[in-house]
Amino acid sequence: MKCYAQVFLAGCASPMPDEYEEFHSLADAKRSLLRQHDDVSSFAEGPSEMLVFFGKPEGMFPCDCLPDRVYQTGPRGGLVQLSC
């Protein structure tokens, strides 16, 4: 199932409102979040977060619509699904 995601990395600037990535599956999106978080974890503290949309976000500010899933990096290197 194709999905779209917006990533907020710890210690980095927030993405622009219309900035999101396309993934072929939810598993690909999760792997990408973990990989990106590992890249910044040496200089940034705190969790990184990903908003996942199952349909293509549309409109002037696509990220204003509610996400279908929210994932956050956990304290021991895994992912935690937060309630939307």
OpenMM code with the backbone's topology and positions (N, CA, C; nanometers):
from openmm import Vec3, app, unit

residues = "MET LYS CYS TYR ALA GLN VAL PHE LEU ALA GLY CYS ALA SER PRO MET PRO ASP GLU TYR GLU GLU PHE HIS SER LEU ALA ASP ALA LYS ARG SER LEU LEU ARG GLN HIS ASP ASP VAL SER SER PHE ALA GLU GLY PRO SER GLU MET LEU VAL PHE PHE GLY LYS PRO GLU GLY MET PHE PRO CYS ASP CYS LEU PRO ASP ARG VAL TYR GLN THR GLY PRO ARG GLY GLY LEU VAL GLN LEU SER CYS".split()
positions = [
    Vec3(0.0845, -0.1173, 0.0000),
    Vec3(0.0000, 0.0000, 0.0000),
    Vec3(0.0890, 0.1235, 0.0000),
    Vec3(0.0722, 0.2107, -0.0975),
    Vec3(0.1495, 0.3331, -0.1083),
    Vec3(0.1076, 0.4293, 0.0033),
    Vec3(0.2068, 0.4994, 0.0614),
    Vec3(0.1752, 0.5972, 0.1637),
    Vec3(0.2672, 0.7180, 0.1481),
    Vec3(0.2305, 0.8237, 0.2143),
    Vec3(0.3042, 0.9490, 0.2099),
    Vec3(0.3372, 0.9871, 0.3538),
    Vec3(0.4543, 1.0456, 0.3752),
    Vec3(0.4956, 1.0752, 0.5125),
    Vec3(0.5675, 1.2085, 0.5208),
    Vec3(0.5492, 1.2721, 0.6341),
    Vec3(0.6197, 1.3951, 0.6655),
    Vec3(0.7028, 1.3665, 0.7902),
    Vec3(0.8326, 1.3972, 0.7835),
    Vec3(0.9260, 1.3607, 0.8897),
    Vec3(0.9736, 1.4842, 0.9643),
    Vec3(0.9700, 1.4754, 1.0974),
    Vec3(1.0222, 1.5785, 1.1862),
    Vec3(1.1399, 1.5168, 1.2607),
    Vec3(1.2625, 1.5499, 1.2184),
    Vec3(1.3816, 1.4919, 1.2790),
    Vec3(1.4246, 1.5719, 1.4011),
    Vec3(1.4682, 1.5020, 1.5042),
    Vec3(1.5161, 1.5659, 1.6269),
    Vec3(1.6337, 1.6571, 1.5946),
    Vec3(1.6287, 1.7797, 1.6427),
    Vec3(1.7387, 1.8723, 1.6241),
    Vec3(1.7468, 1.9351, 1.4874),
    Vec3(1.6509, 1.9092, 1.4004),
    Vec3(1.6536, 1.9646, 1.2648),
    Vec3(1.5319, 2.0548, 1.2442),
    Vec3(1.5383, 2.1378, 1.1427),
    Vec3(1.4264, 2.2256, 1.1103),
    Vec3(1.3051, 2.1434, 1.0678),
    Vec3(1.1875, 2.1960, 1.0968),
    Vec3(1.0638, 2.1293, 1.0560),
    Vec3(1.0487, 2.1366, 0.9049),
    Vec3(0.9827, 2.0361, 0.8456),
    Vec3(0.9610, 2.0402, 0.7011),
    Vec3(0.8615, 2.1492, 0.6631),
    Vec3(0.8661, 2.1916, 0.5385),
    Vec3(0.7688, 2.2880, 0.4875),
    Vec3(0.6316, 2.2213, 0.4851),
    Vec3(0.5235, 2.3002, 0.4903),
    Vec3(0.3891, 2.2413, 0.4971),
    Vec3(0.3549, 2.1450, 0.3838),
    Vec3(0.4116, 2.1667, 0.2658),
    Vec3(0.3786, 2.0790, 0.1534),
    Vec3(0.4909, 1.9805, 0.1223),
    Vec3(0.5813, 1.9590, 0.2160),
    Vec3(0.6959, 1.8700, 0.1954),
    Vec3(0.6690, 1.7335, 0.2578),
    Vec3(0.6598, 1.6309, 0.1739),
    Vec3(0.6391, 1.4943, 0.2209),
    Vec3(0.7044, 1.3989, 0.1235),
    Vec3(0.7279, 1.2764, 0.1707),
    Vec3(0.7911, 1.1739, 0.0879),
    Vec3(0.6892, 1.0659, 0.0533),
    Vec3(0.7096, 1.0029, -0.0607),
    Vec3(0.6236, 0.8936, -0.1055),
    Vec3(0.6962, 0.7611, -0.0810),
    Vec3(0.6245, 0.6636, -0.0263),
    Vec3(0.6803, 0.5314, 0.0013),
    Vec3(0.5890, 0.4254, -0.0591),
    Vec3(0.6489, 0.3124, -0.0978),
    Vec3(0.5717, 0.2028, -0.1567),
    Vec3(0.4998, 0.1201, -0.0513),
    Vec3(0.5439, 0.1298, 0.0745),
    Vec3(0.4771, 0.0551, 0.1819),
    Vec3(0.5007, 0.1250, 0.3151),
    Vec3(0.4208, 0.0898, 0.4129),
    Vec3(0.4362, 0.1438, 0.5476),
    Vec3(0.5686, 0.0987, 0.6083),
    Vec3(0.6096, -0.0234, 0.5787),
    Vec3(0.7375, -0.0747, 0.6294),
    Vec3(0.8544, 0.0079, 0.5761),
    Vec3(0.8490, 0.0478, 0.4487),
    Vec3(0.9541, 0.1331, 0.3915),
    Vec3(0.9595, 0.2677, 0.4635),
    Vec3(0.8434, 0.3229, 0.4945),
    Vec3(0.8373, 0.4510, 0.5643),
    Vec3(0.8992, 0.4398, 0.7038),
    Vec3(0.8678, 0.3326, 0.7745),
    Vec3(0.9231, 0.3124, 0.9087),
    Vec3(1.0752, 0.2968, 0.9041),
    Vec3(1.1239, 0.2186, 0.8082),
    Vec3(1.2693, 0.2017, 0.7940),
    Vec3(1.3379, 0.3346, 0.7643),
    Vec3(1.2740, 0.4163, 0.6827),
    Vec3(1.3299, 0.5459, 0.6484),
    Vec3(1.3401, 0.6358, 0.7723),
    Vec3(1.2363, 0.6356, 0.8555),
    Vec3(1.2396, 0.7162, 0.9784),
    Vec3(1.3543, 0.6716, 1.0682),
    Vec3(1.3695, 0.5421, 1.0878),
    Vec3(1.4776, 0.4919, 1.1730),
    Vec3(1.6146, 0.5264, 1.1154),
    Vec3(1.6298, 0.5138, 0.9856),
    Vec3(1.7577, 0.5452, 0.9199),
    Vec3(1.7902, 0.6946, 0.9327),
    Vec3(1.6910, 0.7800, 0.9079),
    Vec3(1.7128, 0.9239, 0.9179),
    Vec3(1.7426, 0.9656, 1.0612),
    Vec3(1.6729, 0.9041, 1.1559),
    Vec3(1.6970, 0.9366, 1.2974),
    Vec3(1.8382, 0.8939, 1.3379),
    Vec3(1.8826, 0.7785, 1.2911),
    Vec3(2.0199, 0.7335, 1.3204),
    Vec3(2.1227, 0.8326, 1.2668),
    Vec3(2.0942, 0.8922, 1.1512),
    Vec3(2.1870, 0.9885, 1.0911),
    Vec3(2.2041, 1.1141, 1.1767),
    Vec3(2.0983, 1.1570, 1.2458),
    Vec3(2.1063, 1.2808, 1.3248),
    Vec3(2.1264, 1.2565, 1.4738),
    Vec3(2.1165, 1.1325, 1.5179),
    Vec3(2.1204, 1.1044, 1.6618),
    Vec3(2.2549, 1.1363, 1.7260),
    Vec3(2.3611, 1.1465, 1.6476),
    Vec3(2.4915, 1.1779, 1.7063),
    Vec3(2.4999, 1.3231, 1.7524),
    Vec3(2.4196, 1.4126, 1.6935),
    Vec3(2.4251, 1.5530, 1.7348),
    Vec3(2.2928, 1.6066, 1.7882),
    Vec3(2.1865, 1.5273, 1.7853),
    Vec3(2.0559, 1.5741, 1.8316),
    Vec3(2.0009, 1.4803, 1.9381),
    Vec3(1.9371, 1.5398, 2.0361),
    Vec3(1.8716, 1.4600, 2.1400),
    Vec3(1.7214, 1.4661, 2.1199),
    Vec3(1.6542, 1.3650, 2.1660),
    Vec3(1.5095, 1.3613, 2.1576),
    Vec3(1.4595, 1.2750, 2.0450),
    Vec3(1.3294, 1.2521, 2.0444),
    Vec3(1.2705, 1.1644, 1.9429),
    Vec3(1.2468, 1.2357, 1.8104),
    Vec3(1.2414, 1.1581, 1.7043),
    Vec3(1.1993, 1.2055, 1.5733),
    Vec3(1.0583, 1.1523, 1.5502),
    Vec3(0.9840, 1.2166, 1.4627),
    Vec3(0.8440, 1.1807, 1.4443),
    Vec3(0.8099, 1.1778, 1.2959),
    Vec3(0.7144, 1.0916, 1.2614),
    Vec3(0.6694, 1.0799, 1.1229),
    Vec3(0.5166, 1.0767, 1.1197),
    Vec3(0.4589, 1.1636, 1.0361),
    Vec3(0.3147, 1.1625, 1.0116),
    Vec3(0.2924, 1.0854, 0.8827),
    Vec3(0.2060, 0.9850, 0.8862),
    Vec3(0.1832, 0.8994, 0.7701),
    Vec3(0.0403, 0.9181, 0.7186),
    Vec3(0.0303, 0.9366, 0.5873),
    Vec3(-0.0988, 0.9513, 0.5202),
    Vec3(-0.1125, 0.8371, 0.4199),
    Vec3(-0.2271, 0.7685, 0.4186),
    Vec3(-0.2475, 0.6585, 0.3250),
    Vec3(-0.2965, 0.7060, 0.1886),
    Vec3(-0.3525, 0.8245, 0.1810),
    Vec3(-0.3890, 0.8843, 0.0535),
    Vec3(-0.2981, 1.0026, 0.0285),
    Vec3(-0.2849, 1.0440, -0.0966),
    Vec3(-0.1960, 1.1558, -0.1277),
    Vec3(-0.2515, 1.2834, -0.0653),
    Vec3(-0.1728, 1.3503, 0.0192),
    Vec3(-0.2189, 1.4765, 0.0785),
    Vec3(-0.2436, 1.5792, -0.0311),
    Vec3(-0.3538, 1.6511, -0.0209),
    Vec3(-0.3899, 1.7482, -0.1237),
    Vec3(-0.4225, 1.8822, -0.0608),
    Vec3(-0.4382, 1.9815, -0.1430),
    Vec3(-0.4725, 2.1145, -0.0971),
    Vec3(-0.3498, 2.2031, -0.0879),
    Vec3(-0.3723, 2.3276, -0.0488),
    Vec3(-0.2626, 2.4231, -0.0403),
    Vec3(-0.1617, 2.3833, 0.0667),
    Vec3(-0.2085, 2.3344, 0.1791),
    Vec3(-0.1220, 2.2867, 0.2863),
    Vec3(-0.1610, 2.1430, 0.3191),
    Vec3(-0.1069, 2.0449, 0.2468),
    Vec3(-0.1481, 1.9054, 0.2621),
    Vec3(-0.1282, 1.8516, 0.4025),
    Vec3(-0.0304, 1.9034, 0.4741),
    Vec3(-0.0058, 1.8483, 0.6072),
    Vec3(-0.1087, 1.8957, 0.7091),
    Vec3(-0.2011, 1.9855, 0.6705),
    Vec3(-0.3043, 2.0302, 0.7628),
    Vec3(-0.4116, 1.9239, 0.7848),
    Vec3(-0.4196, 1.8232, 0.6963),
    Vec3(-0.5168, 1.7165, 0.7173),
    Vec3(-0.4613, 1.6190, 0.8234),
    Vec3(-0.5502, 1.5522, 0.8900),
    Vec3(-0.5079, 1.4608, 0.9961),
    Vec3(-0.4375, 1.3387, 0.9380),
    Vec3(-0.3275, 1.2972, 0.9997),
    Vec3(-0.2564, 1.1791, 0.9505),
    Vec3(-0.3301, 1.0516, 0.9877),
    Vec3(-0.3024, 0.9444, 0.9142),
    Vec3(-0.3603, 0.8141, 0.9461),
    Vec3(-0.2812, 0.7440, 1.0560),
    Vec3(-0.1515, 0.7701, 1.0624),
    Vec3(-0.0651, 0.7121, 1.1671),
    Vec3(0.0403, 0.8154, 1.2059),
    Vec3(0.0838, 0.8078, 1.3308),
    Vec3(0.1945, 0.8896, 1.3795),
    Vec3(0.2923, 0.7957, 1.4481),
    Vec3(0.4169, 0.7989, 1.4033),
    Vec3(0.5217, 0.7156, 1.4626),
    Vec3(0.6292, 0.8059, 1.5212),
    Vec3(0.6834, 0.7625, 1.6335),
    Vec3(0.7902, 0.8359, 1.7005),
    Vec3(0.8992, 0.7374, 1.7395),
    Vec3(1.0240, 0.7823, 1.7308),
    Vec3(1.1333, 0.6954, 1.7720),
    Vec3(1.1288, 0.6798, 1.9241),
    Vec3(1.1498, 0.5570, 1.9683),
    Vec3(1.1451, 0.5273, 2.1105),
    Vec3(1.2818, 0.5397, 2.1765),
    Vec3(1.2848, 0.5302, 2.3083),
    Vec3(1.4092, 0.5479, 2.3836),
    Vec3(1.5122, 0.4378, 2.3609),
    Vec3(1.4683, 0.3218, 2.3126),
    Vec3(1.5629, 0.2106, 2.2925),
    Vec3(1.5832, 0.1758, 2.1451),
    Vec3(1.5568, 0.2728, 2.0563),
    Vec3(1.5858, 0.2535, 1.9153),
    Vec3(1.4733, 0.2006, 1.8299),
    Vec3(1.3575, 0.1736, 1.8861),
    Vec3(1.2447, 0.1245, 1.8076),
    Vec3(1.1496, 0.2358, 1.7725),
    Vec3(1.0313, 0.1977, 1.7257),
    Vec3(0.9266, 0.2937, 1.6928),
    Vec3(0.8054, 0.2729, 1.7815),
    Vec3(0.7418, 0.3829, 1.8144),
    Vec3(0.6199, 0.3818, 1.8955),
    Vec3(0.5105, 0.4433, 1.8104),
    Vec3(0.3956, 0.3750, 1.8012),
    Vec3(0.2827, 0.4336, 1.7287),
    Vec3(0.2014, 0.5151, 1.8277),
    Vec3(0.1832, 0.6429, 1.7962),
    Vec3(0.1051, 0.7319, 1.8814),
    Vec3(-0.0378, 0.7358, 1.8306),
    Vec3(-0.1312, 0.7669, 1.9183),
    Vec3(-0.2701, 0.7777, 1.8747),
    Vec3(-0.2891, 0.9114, 1.8048),
    Vec3(-0.3733, 0.9109, 1.7033),
    Vec3(-0.3965, 1.0343, 1.6235),
    Vec3(-0.5071, 1.1168, 1.6842),
] * unit.nanometer
topology = app.Topology()
chain = topology.addChain("A")
for resn in residues:
    res = topology.addResidue(resn, chain)
    for name in ("N", "CA", "C"):
        topology.addAtom(name, app.Element.getBySymbol(name[0]), res)
